[in-house]
Amino acid sequence: MNKILQVKMRFSNEKNNQRPKVRNLRAHAETTAEKIQSICDDLRTVLRFYRNSPKFLENILVDVNYNDIIAKSNRIQELLKPAGRKTNDMVVGARFSEAPEGQENHIITYYVDKKTVENTIEDLETVKKFLQRKLDGKAVAGNFNEPDNKLEYEGYELSKSKIRNIIVDCSVIESFAVPHVSKVPDKKSFLVTFYKTELSVARLLEMLKVDDVKHQYYFYGDDTISVNKELYDFLEMNVPYLISMVSSDFSKITLTDIEKTDEKEKIDIPDPVNEPTIGVIDTLFDENVYFSKWVENTDYLDDIEKIMDGDKDRSHGTSISSIIVDGPRLNPWLDDGCGRFKVRHFGVCAERISTVRLVKKIKEIIANNSDIHVWNLSLGTDDEVSKNFISYDAAVLDELQAQKNIIFVISGTNDNRSEKKGILKVGSPADSLNSIVVNSVRRDGTPASYTRKGNILSFFNKPDVSYYGGDYNERIKVYTPHGEMDEYGTSFAAPWISRKLCYLIDVIGLPREVAKAIIIDSAAGWEYKLETYKNKDVLGYGIVPIEISKILSSESREIKFTVYGTSQSYKTVNYAIPVPRDEDNKYPYIARATMCYFPECSRTQGVDYTNRELSLKFGRVKANGQIDDINENIQDEDGAYADERQSRKDFRKWENTKFISKVLKTNRPMKSYGERLWGMSVSSKERLSSQMNKNLNFGAVITLREVNGINRIDDFVKACTLRGWIVSEIDIQNQIDIYNTNQEEIIFD
C-alpha cells in the first residue's frame, strides 16, 4: 500500500483574455415576426395586470420563461433593459418549469419599471418590422454571417447591435408572465419568502391591513416571514405575484421503533484527555450515561421550552453522541480506527422545533464555539425539498460554512411512511450544498428501506455519500438513557462520517476542503463513472470505507496526492506536474480527481443558487499549452461550445464538488506531448453581475493508477522535490504524535 501524499505545488494566476463574441442565434434557433408579436402581447398583458391591481410596488415583477436551461451569458440582454443598467442586474429569482425531470427550462424573474417594459414593447415592434422587410419575417443564424449576408440596418431608429441582440433574445424565450407560486406544502405553518424589492415585509403587511392580533407571524430577515395557513391564504389571494418561495416551518425527529437489548450494565471508559471535539446539535442529552465525562452538555432551551420539554425522553440526542464517543466499542464491525472523540452537545429541542427557531439557535451556537470545525446535525423534516429553491435552514448552513472554517455533516432524512409509493426526495436541511449529506445503507451495501433520494434543485448531487445506518431487521447499536439499544436511520449513519472528518481535520491537520474531497473520493473510487454504477440519487458518490487507514492510503500501483490552493483570478493553474513516464516515454495511467470548495450562495436566486463556479481540468498538457482534460471538459476553450444543460450534466457546472475520471478500456498507455508534463487548471466564474472578487479556497485529491501494476510513487516524489515542491506522506502515527504534542500544556516556572 502507498500512503497519500501532500503536495504543496506552486500555482500561477491567469486573466481572462477571451473577448466576448458577437451574439448570434444558436444553430437551430429562429426568431419570427409572429414570435415577436406574441411576446409583445405577453408584455401588454403583464402591464394590464399591474394597472388593474392595487399598487404596492414602485416597479413590476416579470417572469421570463426561457426555452432551455440558460447560461448567464445567454440570458436576455436588450429586453427589459433599464437605461444605464444591465438586464441581469434586475434578476430577483430563478426557478424551473413544471416539466419532467431532465426536461426543465429556466423561469427567471426580473424587477423592472413600467417605462422599461413599454420601451421594450416599442423596440420589439421596430424589430418585427425589420424582420418582415429584410428577412421575410424569420431570422436564423445564417442571416448574420457577414460579409456574405450583408443586411441594411438604417432607418429603424435602433442600432445594428441592438436589433441583433433583440432578435437573439427572442430566440431563447418562450413567453413573459406575471410570477406565481406553483406548489404549496399541505401544512398549518409556513415560511414565506417574498421577492426582494424596495418594499419591506412589515410595510406590505401594514398596507394590506393585516391584523397582528388575529394573525400571529414572525419576521426572519428582510424578506421571510412565518405565517399560519389562514394568513398565507390571505397573502396568496391578494399578492400572489410577490411570493417567491413557500416551505414548511418545522423540523421534527421521528423516532424509530426501539429494540431493547440487555439491562444497563456497568461499562468502564477512560477519562478524556486531549481528544478532538465534535459539535452535536440535536435533541436533549442524558448526563447519567456512562460516557457523560466525554460530553460537555448544554440544554439549549429557553424558559418556556424547559418547562414544556425539559423532562422529555433524551434517547435520540444521547444515541448520536454515543456513536461519536464510543461507536466502535458498541459496533466492533464498524471500528474505524479513529479512536474516541469528545462531544460538545447542544440539545435544541425534545422532538419538534420551528425551523426558524432552530436556525436562530444554530447561528448562536456556531458564533460562540469557533474552536469546533465539525458539526453533526441529525434533524430533518418529513416534507420533500422543493426543486426550485433551497430550504431556509439549509441556506443558513451554507452561509455559515461559506463564512467560517466549519463543515456540517447532515443525515439524509428517513422515509417514515407506513406505505411507500415511490422514493421521497430528501427533507431539509439535507439540501445544504456545502454540507456533507449522508444516506444509509445495509451491511451488504444496498440502500436501506427508509432511504430518500436527491437530486437537489433537479441537478446538484445529494446525498454526498452513504454509510451504515442499519435497517429494521439489521440495527446499529447505540447507548441511550435506557441502556444499550438497537436503532436504525440516517441519523445513525451521519455521526460515523463526522468522526472521520474530525479525524482528518483535527488530527491529521488537513484543510476542510481537502478532507471533504478525500471522503467523497474514497466513496466514489473507480466505479462511480462506470455505467454499472446505479442509485446515484440514493447513494451519492458511494459508500465510505470503514477504516480510516484505507481512506488515507492507496494501492501500491497508485499515486494519490492532495492539493490545496486559492482561486484568486480567472484561472489558477500549474502546467508542470511531473507524472512519471514509462520506458516508451508514454503515460501508463488511468486517472481521477475530486475537488471541493465552499462558495457563497444566494437563496433569493432560486435554482441559480451558487454564486461562484470553480471548474476543474486535469490531464496532459498539449503542444498548444491547453490541458487535455481527463473528463474532456471543453468549457473555457477557444472554438469549443457547450450549452448550459450539457455543462451542468457532463461537467457539473455550478456544483461545489467536482469529480472527474478517465477509465481506459485497455492497458494501452497514453501518449505524451513532447516534453510537456501534466497540468491542473481551476477556472472561476461569477453568477451575479456584481463581482465578489473574494479569494476562494479549494482542495483536491488526485489519483493515478498504473495500468501495468508498477509502483512509480518514488519517481513522482523525486520529480516534485526537484522542482522545489514540498512533498510529505500522510502518516497516521506521525500525525497523531504531532497532534498530541500540540495539545500538551506548557507550564512555565
N, C-alpha and C positions, 0 to 999 in steps of 0.2 A: 504493500500500500504506500502511496505517496501522500505527504501532508500538503494541505492547501498553502499556497504562497501568498504573501502580501507584497505587492509590487508598487513602490512609490515612483511612478513614472512622471515625466515632465509633459505637461500639456501646453500647447500654444493656442492662441485665440485668433480667429479669422472673422473679418467683417463680411456682411452680405453684399457682394459686388454685383449680384444679378439685378438688372434693371427690369422694371415691370414691362411686360409685353403689351402691345396694343390689343385691346379687348376685341374678341370676335365670338360669334356663335360657335357652340360645340359642333362636332362633326355632323350629327344627325338632327340638330335642333333647327327650329324655324320660328319666325315671328310673322304673323299675318295681320292684315288690317282688321279682320274680324276679331282676332285675339285682342288687339288694342282697344277696339270698341267695347268688348266685354269687360276689360279692365277699367275703362272709363265708367261704365255702368256700375261696376262694383264700388268704385270710389264715390260716385254720386249717392249710392245707397248708404254708404258709411256716413257721408255728410248729412244726409237726410235723417238718419237715426239720431245723431247728436243734436241736430237742430230741433227735433221733436222731443228730446229728453231733457230732464232738469239739468241745469248747468252746475256741475261740481268741479270740473277741471278747467284750467286755462287752455289746455290743448286737448287733443283727442288721441285715443289708443286705436291702432290699426293692426290687424293681423295680416301678414303676407304669407299665403300658402304657396310654398315652393313645390316644384315638381321632382325634387330629389333631396337627398341629404347634401347640404350645400356647404362648401368651404367659405370661410370668411371673405376670401378674395373674390368669390363668385357671387356674393350677395348683391342685391340691388345697390347701385351707386348714384344714379341720377334720379330715379323715382323717390319721392318723399325726402328729397334733399333740401334742408333749410339753407337759407343764404349764409355763407361763411362757415358752414358746418359740413361734416360728413354724415351720410345716411346712417352709417354703422354706429355713430355716436348716439343715435336715438333709440337703439335697441334696449328694451327693458325686460325681455323674456324670450324663451325659446322652448318649444315642445315638439312632439311628434304627432303626425296624423294618426287617426284611428284606422290603421291598416294592419294586416297580419305581420307578425314579427319577421323582420328582414325586408319588408316592403315599405317601411315607414318613410315619409318625407318630412322635411322641416316645416314648422309653422313658427315664424318669428314675429314678435310683437314690437311695434315701434310707437314712440310717443312724440307726435309732431303737432305743429299748429295748423289750424284750418287753412290759412293762407297758403301754406306749403302744399297742402292737398289740392287746393284749387289751381295753383300754378302747375302741379303735376298733371292735372287733367288737361290744361291748356297745352302743355308740351306734348302730351300723348296725341292730342288731336292734330297737332302740327306734324308729328312723325307719321301718323296714319296717312295724311295727305302725301307725304314724301314716299311712303311705300306704294300707294296707289299710282302715283305719277311716274316714279322712277323704276319700280320693281314689280309692277303688275300685282301689287297687293300682297307679296310674300317675299321675305328675306331669308336667305340661307347663308351658310358660312362662305361659300364660294363667291358670293356677291361682293365681298370686301377684299378679295385677293388683288391688290393693286401691284403694278400698274395695269394688269391685264383687264380688269373691270373698273374702268375709271368712272366714278359717279360724280355728278354735279350736285353740290350741297347749297349753292347760292339761292337766295330768295325765300328761305324758310324761317328766318329770324332766330335760328338756333345754329350753334357752331357745329362743324363736322363731327367733332369728338362727342358732343352731347347727343346728337342724333344717333350715332352708332351705339353709344352707351345705353340709351333708352331702348333701342332695338335688342341689345344683348340682355338688358334687364328683363324685358318682356318674355324672352325665351326661357327664362329659368323659373318663372312663377306661373301658378295656376289661377290664382284669384286673390282679391282683397276682401276682408270681412271685419266685423266687429268681434273682439275677443269674447270667449265664453268658456266656462269650465265644463268639461265633458263628463267626468266621473267624480262622484262624491261618496265617501265611505258611509255605510249604514251605521252611524253611531249617534250617541246622545251629546257628545262633546267634540269640538273641532278646533284645530289650529287653522286659522285663515290668514293667508299672506296676500297682500294687495300689491299691485304693480307700483313701482317706485315713481312717484310724481312729486309735484310741489305740495300736494295735499296730504297732511298728516292723517293718520287713522283717527286720532282724537277729534280733529276738526271735522272729518267725514261723519262720525257718529253724532257730533253736535248738529251738523247740517241736516242729518236725517232725523233729528229729534228722538234719538234712541233713549229710552227711559233706563237710566243706570240702576234704578231700584228694582224695576221689573226684570231686567236682563243683567245677569252677572257676567262680566267679561274682564279680561286681564290683558294688559299690553306686554308684549315681549319684543323689544327693539322698536325700530321706526316703522316697520311695515307688517307686523304679525300680531294677531290678537287671538285669545282663547275665548270661544263662544259656545253657548248651548245650541241645541237643534232649533229652537224657536227663533233665536236671533239670527242664526245662519239663514234660515228660510226667508227672513225679512230682508237680509242683505242680498240674497240671491235674487229676490223678486225686484228689488229697487236698483241695485248697482251691480248686476252680474258681470259686466264688462270690466269692472275694477278688480275683480278677484283673480289672482294669479294661481294660487295653489290652495288645496284643501286637504288636510290629513287628520288622522286620529290624534287625540291628546292624551293617550295613556300607554305607558309601558307596564307590562304585567308579567310576573313569573307564574307559569302554570306548573305546579309540582307534579311530577310523575308518581306512579304507584311505588311505594317504598316497600322493599322486601327486607325485613329484619333478619339479621343473622344471629350471632351469639349475643348474650347479655354483655354489658360493659365489663371489660377486663382491664387490669392494670397494665399499662404499656409504658415502658421506660423510653425516654428520649432525652438526649443530652441537651444542656442549655445552649442557646445560640451564642455564637462568638462574633465572627465578623462576616457572616454570610450576607450576600446582597439581598436587597429588599424589593419585593414586587408589590405594587399597589393594587388593591382589590376594591371595586365599587360594586356593591351587591346588597342583598338583604342582610339582616342583622346576624351578628356573630355571637356564639355562646362561649363565654370566658371560662367555663368549667371543664372544657375538654382537655385531654392530656397534653396537647401541644400548645396550650394557651400562652406559654412564655415566648413562643415564636411569633406571636401575633400582637401587634400594637393596635388595639381595637378602639374605634370611635363610633358610638351610636349617633349618626349624623341626622338627628331628628329635631324638629322644633318642639315647643312645649305641647302643642295640640297633638302632634304625631306621637310623642312619648306617651301621652295618655291613651291614645287610640291603639297604638301599635307596639308599645314597649314590651308587653307580655306575650306577643305573638310568637309562634314557633320560629326558631332560628336555624332550621336544618339546611336550607339551600346555601346561605352565605357561609356557614360553617363547613359545609361539604366542599365548596370551592377552595377555601383556604386550606383544607386538609390535603387536597391534591398538591397544592403548591408547596406546602411544608413537607409532607411526608408521603406523597403519592407512590413512590417506588416501594416503600415498605408495605403499603396497602395492596399494591398490584405489582408483585415481583416481575411479571412478564413484561411490564412497561417500564422497567428500570432503565432510565435514560443516561445514567452516569453523571448527572448534573448535581447530585447531592441534594441537600435541603436548602430552602430559601426562607428568609423571614418575610412576613406579610405586614403591610400597613392596611388594615381593613376598615373600610368606611361603610357602615350599614345605613343606607339611604332610605330604606323602606322595609316593610314587612312582607308585602306581596305585590302591591299595586301602587303606582305613583304616576302623577301627571308628568307628561313629557317635559313640559317647560320647567316644572319644579326640579325634575331630575337634572336637566341641563344647568339650571342655576347652581345646584349643588356641585356638579362636576366642575364647573368653572372655578368655584371657590376652593374646592379640594386641590385641583391642579395648581392654582396660584399659590397655595400655602405648603406645597410639597414638591418643590422644584428639584430635590435631590433624587426623586424616583424617575426612572426612564421608561419602565414597562408597566402598563396598567391593564388589568384584566376586567372586562365588563361582560357579564353573562346575563344581562337583562335584555328583554326584547318584546316586541308587540306581536300579537296574533295576526294583525292585518298585513296584507301584502303591500310591499312598497310600490310607489307609482312608477310608471315607465316614463313620466315626464318631468319629474323633479326629485331631488334628494330630500329625504326626510329632515325635519327641523333638527332633531338631535344628532343625526349623522353629520349634518353640515357643521354643527358646532364642534364635533370631534375632529373633523377635517381641518377646521380653522385653528384649533388648539395645536394640532400636530404640524401645521404649516408654520406656526409661530414659535413653537417651543421644541426642545430636543426630547420629545417623548414619542411613544408609539402605543396604541391601544390594540389589544387582542380581544376580538368580539366573537361571541358564539353566533352561529348561523341561524338560530331560532328553530323551534320544533313545529312540526305539523301535529297539532293535538286534536284534530277532528276524529270523531268516532267512526265516520265513514269517509274514506278518502277517495275523491274523484279527481284524478289528475294530480299533478305535483304543484303545490303552492309556491309562489315566489317568497323569498325570504322577507322577514319583517324588519322594521327599523330597530336599532341603528346598524343592522348588518349591511346597509347600503353605503356605509362610510368607506370612501375610496382610499384614504391614506392609512386606514387601519388594516390589520390582518384579520380577515374574517375566516372562521374555522367551522367547517361542517363535520359531521360524524360518520364513521364507518364501523362496520362489524370487524371482528377479528380476522376474517378472511379477506378483508379489503372491499367488500361490497357495501354500497350505501345503506345506512340504517333506515329502518322502516318509516321513521318520522322525518326524514330528510326533506328539506326545502331547497329551492333552486334559485340561481341568478338567471339571466344577467341583469345588470343594473343600467337603467336608462336605455334599455334594449341593446346595450353594447358593452359596457365595462364588465370585465371578467371577475365576477364574485360568485361564490366564495373564493378566497385565495387558495386555501389548502384544506385538506381533510386530516382527521386524526381519529383515534379510537375512543369513542364515547359510549360504547355499549349499545344494547338493544333490549327489548322486553325480556327475552329469554337468555341474554348474554350481557350481564351487567358489569359496571365498573364499581369497585369497592371504594367507599368514601367513609369519612367519620363525621357523625352528627351528634347533637346533644343526647341522642338516644343510643349512642354507641356505633359500632361499625355496621354499615348497611350497604345494600346493593342498589345502584342507581343507573340511569341511562339518560342521555340527552346531549345536545351540542354544548350545553353549559359545562359538561364534564370533559369535553374534548379540548375546549379553549385553554384551560389552565396548563395543560401539558405543553402547549406552544408558548405560553407566557414563560414557563420555566426555561425553555430552550433559548428564547430571545433574550431573557435576562442574563443567561449564562454567556451568550455571545457578546452582549453589550458590556455588562459589568465585570465579568470575569476575564473573558478573552480580550476585551478592550476594543471591540470593533465599533465603528460608527453605525448608527441605527439603519442607515441606508444600505450599508453592506450586509448587516445582519439580516435584514428583511430579504435582500436578494439571495443570500445563502439559503435561507429557509425555503423560499419558493423554488430555487434551483434544485435543491435536494429532493423536493417533491416531484418536480417535472421530469428530471432525468432525461434520458434519450427517447423516452416513449411518448412524451406529450405531443410531439409534432407528427407522430405516425398516424396513419389512417385507422389503425386498430384501437387507438385511444378513444374511449367513449365516456359519456357522462361529464363533459367539461363543465356544464352548467350546474352540476351537483357536486363533483369532486374538486372543482377548481383546477389548479395545476397538478394535483395529485396528493398522495399520502406522504406525509413527512416521515422519514426513518425514525425508529425509536431511539437508537443510541446516538448520543452527541458525537461520539468518535467517528461514526460513519458520515455524519454531516460535515465534519471537519477533515475529511480525508478523501482520497480518490484512488482509483485502481492504479496499479504500477505502470500501466501504459498511458496514463492520462497526466496532462499538465493542467492543473487547476489553480488559478490565481485570482485575487481580488484587486480591484482598482477603486480608488476614491478620488473624486475631483469636484470641481466647482464650475458650473456654467456661468461665464461672465460676459459672453458676447454671442454673436450669431452661431459660431461654431467653436467647439473646444475639441482639439484634435491631437493625435500623435500618429505619425506615419512611419515609425521606426521600431515596431515591436518585433524583437528578434526571434521569431519562431524557427526552431531548428529544421534544416532540410535533411533529406536522405542522401545517399551516395550519388543519385542521379540528379541532384540539385532540384528535387521536387518536394512538395509538402504532403506527406502521407497521413493526413488527418481528416477526421470529421470534427465539427466544432459547434459549440453553442455558447450563448451569452445571456445573462439575465441582469437587467438594470432596474433600480428602484429610486424614486425621488418623491418628495413631499411638496407638491405645488399648492399655492393658494387657489381657492375656488370661489365661485360666486353662485350661491343658490338662486338668486334672482334671475340668472341666465338660463334656468331650466335645464334642458338636455345639453346645452353647451356649458357644462359645469366647471371644468378645469380651466384656469386662466393661462396656464403655461404648458407648453408641449416640449418635451425633450425626445428627439428621435435618435435612435442608436444605429450605427453601422459598424460592422466589424468584419474584417477579411483581408485578403491580399491587396496590396497597393498596385494598381495597374500602371502602365507606362505613362498614361496621361495624368497621373497623380491622384486619380479618383480611387475610392475603395471598392473592390469587388465584393460587395456585401454578401455574407453567407445566407441572408434572407432575401436577396435580390430586391432590396429596397431601392426603388427608383425615385423616391421623393428627393427634392432639392438638387436634382441633376439637370444640367442643361440639355434641352432637347427631349426630355422624358416627361410623361404626363401620367398622373394617377388621380382619378377623381376622388372626391371626399369619401364616398361609400367604399371604394376599393382601399383607400388609405386606412380607413378605420378597421376594415375586415382583415386585410393582409398584413398591415404594418402597425396596427393598434394605435393609430394616431390619436392623441389626446389622452391615452391611458397612461397612468403613472407607474405601471410595471411593464417593462418591455422584455419579452422572451423571444429570442431568435435562435434558429438552429438549422444546420445543414447536415443531413444524414445521407451519405453516399450509398448507393445500392451495390457498389462493387468496392474492392480494395484498391482501385486504381488511384494513385496519388494525384494531387492537383499540381498543375504546372506552376512554376514561379515566373514572375515578370522581370527577368533580368536580375539585377542586384537589389531590386526593391523588396522590402520586407512586408510586414502586416501592419494594418492601421486600425485605429478606433476613432470614430467621429461622433460627437454629440451635438446635434443641431437644436437650437432653441427658437420657438415661435411664441408670440403673444396672441391671445384670443381677442382681447379688448383693444380698442383704439388707443386708450391711454396706456402707454408703456410703463411697466412697473420698474424695469431696469434694476432689479434686485439679483444678487447672486443666488444661485440655487444649487445646493449640493446634490451629488448623485453617487451611488455606489453600484458597482457591477462585479459579477463573478463570471469568469471566462473559463471554459473547459475545452481542451484539445485532446482528442483520443487518437493515438497512433494506430492506424489500421492494421499494421503488422505485429502489434503487440510489443514493440520495443519501448523501453523506458528512456526517454530523452530529457527528463526534467533537469538533470545536471547540466546538460548543454544549454538549456534555456536560462538557468540561473547564472551561469558563467557569462553568457552573452549580455544579459541585463546588467550585470555587475560591471562589465567592460564599458558600458555606456554611462556609468556613474549613477545608476539607479540603485536604490536601497531595496534589497530583496530579503525577506525573512520568512521562515516557516512558522505556521501557526501550530505551536507545540503546546498541547493542553497542559501538561505538567509544569512546563516552564511558565505559562501564563498564570497558573494557579499560584505558583511561588511568588510571582511578581505581585499578584493581587493581594496575597497575604502580607507581603512586605509593606505594601502601600497602606494597608489597614492597621498596621501596628501603631500604637500610641507612643509617641516620643515624650519622655519625661526629662526635663532639664533640671540639673542640680542647682 
